């Protein structure tokens, strides 16, 4: 899940009395679980919110290539190198599907890139953290992809057709990534003392940022209600965070690693874990551009785009020449 | 015993074969390592994906060649042991593949000059009497056919593109062409393997490379420089300064934690 705090331009759900006839009919289709397709009528706000959400997700995929890409050159075996390279390449592929899905709503990929590069559009806070050891590659797969899957599996049923279909493809690959990440963690946690130390250190650093991936607590999440009514958000932030913790804590125990939360305890009554909030001040600082790697991550994307300008223009110039020759011949 | 044995009595079939296989595996490994540095940094999303695909193919090819090299050597070294536990002077890749990425044009030109050699070489190796070599060559020549198609196409489009793309591609060609000739050398070991019926006849690769390079450069409106071949020496373990840094990066974890499994 790579969409956090997506604005809906409203702070509450429009009631049926406030809706026009067209809006009411649209909402009724969503309530019947019908898919909305690109050419069909939709409220402006639905369109705008979806563009924000899908493009934020797409940006997260391509910025998300960077922290893992940081270890491709140092992957410890040829097989690990191939798996990691394939994974980071998959993320570029996810970005591509998602940009295409957003384009069906009437925005171009270049416009979305401009929004990313200018800082107007956001990407998930998690990718502003550094990957410092090989265990971080395991932790990213296990925790970050694990958290992403929590949100993306329900989004396969989201109301907008192209988004739902992109999500089906993405989820298949994400589950595979998560298993690979867990496998790296297992090797590390069951390995030498040095490897185990790396694994614990990775969990210590990625636990809080992973919890932040679900966005702020429901009581502070002003945009959720309308998005849920439109079925472009399927669960609340806190529901998903709880589900993630409940799934992940036993896995950490299996690995023999300690979750860095002294307050963590099983709550028999709610049949789930009680756990501490992540540091929300840190979360807001990262979103505001002040995380450990914001400048490097966005800087790398901007550099890639600017350095690639001559390449894109060169290809364009060639195709214009070809077209001119073809039309002369015709 | 043929004339080559007489000229170099230390040359054995297994020794020559091990050297050729590490040459093939190391070329793929070093070039794959170089290409993978573009992942997440390409000039367009589609290019990022396509180049990562080529890098992935090359890493896969490395595993096949180096595993066979380890078998031929018979000292129990796996592909990983060969990739991660040799120092630069035991690497047998050509200098071309260890050249830095430069701009995307240099990366593409390096790829094209390599692919134009790689495909005819592999096709010749599919005719090797030694089935282990023929089978690998058969499998990977399919991948490399696509690599060559793609790199030729991009060299043509960028050479015959904008003024700037033309200038960059010409600069890349001028810088890299001298390093490409090393790939075309037939060593005494190669000649022994051909004459002893181990590998297919690879002596026609140079002519095929020349033909491909000249025709693509013509379509790309690029002029082939007259500069002489760079000294080379990769197949004797003599490398440029670049390789040491590349290996320090590639081998870091295996070297720092030799008792760990991953």
Interface residues (C-beta under 8 A of the other chain):
Chain A: X62 X65 X66 X69 X72 X73 X74 X75 X76 X77 X78 X79 X80 X81 X82 X85 X86 X88 X89 X92 X93 X95 X96 X99 X109 X134 X184 X187 X191 X192 X194 X195 X300 X303 X304 X305 X307 X308 X309 X310 X311 X312 X313 X314 X315 X316 X317 X318 X319 X321
Chain B: X29 X33 X36 X37 X39 X40 X41 X42 X43 X44 X45 X46 X47 X48 X49 X52 X53 X55 X56 X59 X60 X62 X63 X66 X79 X80 X83 X84 X103 X104 X105 X156 X157 X158 X160 X161 X162 X164 X165 X166 X168 X249 X250 X252 X253 X254 X257 X259 X260 X261 X262
